[in-house]
Amino acid sequence: MMEAQPLVSVIMPCYNMEKYVADSIASVVRQTYPHWELLIVDDASTDGTVEIVKNLCNNDDRIHFEVKAKHSGIADTRNQCIQMAQGRFLAFLDADDIWHPEKLETQVRFMLESHVGFTYSTYDWIDEEGNTLNKSINTIGHLDDETYLRNTIIGCSTVVVDKTIVGEVVVPRFRTSEDTATWLDILKQGHLAYAIDQPLVSYRIRR
């Protein structure tokens, strides 16, 4: 069973997400694919995020949580999560987004059957309260680096990467768009981002 269902390490940085992080964590717990670890690193939040996550960790030993003493930004926080990862697969989830229950199962199955190292998917939009905005961002097919530069369509919370194919993943230390730079680095190595044209994530639009 362990070989048929490789471990997926879910990468979740968070900072001041007390309103949303519990819903994001719950969307991982609800996955139909059971073999995952959720790695959460808090970037020195000033709200109630830490207390909320600590309480949820007590309910599931697959959730691992670290708190930084000093705020250092999203890139460093993502990299700390990645350094904790024990899984073959890395799946990225921002702490205000929500995965659909079949998300991991769909992508991991496709990647194993097709022997590919990088996938992304369609995602829909929700508002701050979690209500649908009746809008989806569809994939535009498989992407190489040049295609991606023309349309940086990949939603961070849709990405799954197989480390046995793409190798080590390191997030560049940019203040913004660090996820875009990460995907571009992988594509520049000659990999493709394979599209799964199925909505698997709800992306939260916040003011």
C-alpha positions in Angstrom: 0.0 0.0 0.0 2.8 2.4 0.8 4.4 1.8 -2.6 1.0 2.2 -4.4 0.3 5.4 -2.5 3.6 7.3 -2.1 3.7 9.9 0.7 2.6 13.4 -0.3 4.2 16.3 1.7 1.7 19.2 1.8 3.6 22.6 2.0 1.6 25.2 3.9 3.2 28.5 5.0 1.0 30.7 7.1 1.0 34.2 8.4 -2.0 35.9 10.2 -4.5 33.4 8.8 -6.7 32.9 11.8 -9.9 33.3 9.7 -9.0 30.7 7.1 -6.3 28.3 8.2 -8.7 25.8 9.9 -10.7 25.5 6.7 -7.6 24.9 4.7 -6.4 22.2 7.1 -9.8 20.6 7.0 -9.6 20.3 3.2 -6.4 18.3 3.6 -7.9 16.0 6.2 -10.9 15.4 3.9 -8.7 14.1 1.0 -9.7 10.8 -0.5 -5.9 10.1 -0.8 -4.9 9.2 2.8 -1.1 9.0 2.7 0.0 12.6 3.3 1.8 14.7 5.9 0.8 18.3 6.4 3.8 20.6 7.1 2.8 24.0 8.4 5.3 26.8 9.3 4.0 30.0 10.9 5.9 33.1 10.0 5.6 34.8 13.4 1.9 35.6 13.2 0.5 38.3 15.4 -3.1 37.0 15.5 -4.5 33.8 16.8 -3.2 31.5 14.0 -0.7 29.7 16.1 -3.2 28.7 18.8 -5.7 27.5 16.2 -3.1 25.3 14.4 -1.7 23.9 17.6 -5.2 22.7 18.6 -5.8 21.1 15.2 -2.4 19.3 15.4 -3.6 17.4 18.5 -6.3 15.8 16.4 -4.1 14.3 13.6 -0.5 13.1 14.0 0.0 13.7 10.2 0.1 17.4 10.9 3.5 18.9 11.8 3.8 22.5 12.9 6.7 24.9 13.5 6.6 28.5 14.5 9.3 30.9 13.6 10.5 33.4 16.2 11.0 36.2 13.6 9.0 37.1 10.5 11.1 36.5 7.4 8.7 36.3 4.5 6.9 33.8 2.3 9.9 32.4 0.4 11.9 31.4 3.6 8.7 30.0 5.1 7.9 27.8 2.1 11.5 26.6 2.0 11.4 25.7 5.7 8.3 23.6 5.0 10.0 21.9 2.1 13.0 21.1 4.2 10.7 19.2 6.6 9.2 17.1 3.8 9.6 13.3 3.9 7.4 12.6 0.9 8.1 11.7 -2.7 5.6 14.3 -3.8 5.3 18.0 -2.8 1.8 19.5 -2.9 1.5 23.2 -2.3 -1.5 24.8 -0.4 -1.8 28.4 0.7 -3.4 28.8 4.1 -6.5 30.6 2.8 -7.3 28.2 -0.1 -9.3 25.0 0.0 -8.6 21.7 -1.8 -11.5 19.7 -3.3 -11.6 16.2 -1.6 -10.3 14.3 -4.7 -7.5 16.7 -5.4 -4.5 14.6 -4.3 -5.9 11.3 -5.5 -6.6 12.8 -9.0 -3.1 14.3 -9.4 -1.0 11.6 -7.9 -2.8 8.9 -9.9 -2.2 10.8 -13.1 1.4 11.5 -12.3 2.1 7.8 -11.5 0.4 6.5 -14.5 1.9 9.1 -16.9 5.4 9.2 -15.3 5.4 13.0 -15.1 6.9 15.2 -12.5 4.9 18.4 -12.4 1.1 19.0 -12.6 -1.3 21.9 -12.1 -5.0 22.1 -12.4 -8.0 24.3 -13.0 -9.3 26.2 -9.9 -12.4 28.1 -9.0 -12.8 31.3 -7.0 -14.5 31.8 -3.6 -15.0 35.0 -1.6 -13.7 35.7 1.9 -16.6 33.8 3.4 -16.1 30.8 1.2 -19.0 31.4 -1.1 -18.6 30.6 -4.8 -17.9 33.5 -7.2 -19.0 31.3 -10.2 -15.7 31.7 -11.9 -13.0 29.2 -12.8 -9.5 29.7 -14.1 -9.0 26.9 -16.6 -5.7 25.3 -17.6 -4.3 26.1 -21.0 -2.6 22.8 -21.7 0.9 21.5 -20.9 3.4 24.3 -20.4 7.1 24.8 -21.1 9.1 27.7 -19.8 8.4 30.0 -22.9 4.6 29.3 -22.8 4.5 29.9 -19.1 6.3 33.3 -19.4 3.5 34.4 -21.8 0.8 33.3 -19.4 1.7 32.7 -15.7 -1.5 30.8 -15.2 -0.4 28.2 -12.6 -2.2 28.5 -9.3 0.1 27.8 -6.4 -2.4 25.7 -4.5 -2.9 23.5 -7.6 0.7 22.3 -8.0 2.0 18.8 -7.2 5.7 18.0 -7.9 7.4 14.6 -7.9 10.9 15.0 -6.5 12.1 11.8 -8.0 11.7 13.4 -11.4 12.2 17.2 -10.9 14.8 16.9 -8.1 15.2 19.4 -5.3 12.8 22.3 -5.1 14.0 25.6 -3.7 11.9 28.7 -3.6 13.8 31.9 -4.7 14.0 34.5 -2.0 11.7 37.1 -3.6 9.2 39.2 -1.7 6.4 38.5 -4.2 5.7 36.1 -7.0 8.2 33.6 -5.5 5.9 30.7 -6.5 5.9 31.9 -10.1 9.7 31.9 -10.0 9.8 28.4 -8.5 7.7 26.9 -11.3 9.8 28.8 -13.9 13.0 27.3 -12.5 11.5 23.8 -12.8 10.4 24.4 -16.4 13.7 25.9 -17.4 15.3 22.5 -16.5 13.3 21.0 -19.4 10.3 19.7 -17.5 6.7 20.4 -18.5 3.8 21.5 -16.3 1.1 19.0 -17.2 -2.4 20.3 -17.1 -5.3 18.6 -15.4 -8.4 20.4 -16.7 -10.6 19.7 -13.7 -11.3 22.2 -10.8 -9.5 20.8 -7.8 -8.9 23.9 -5.7 -10.9 26.8 -4.5 -8.9 30.0 -4.5 -10.0 32.6 -2.0 -10.3 36.2 -3.3 -9.6 38.6 -0.4 -9.8 42.4 -0.2 
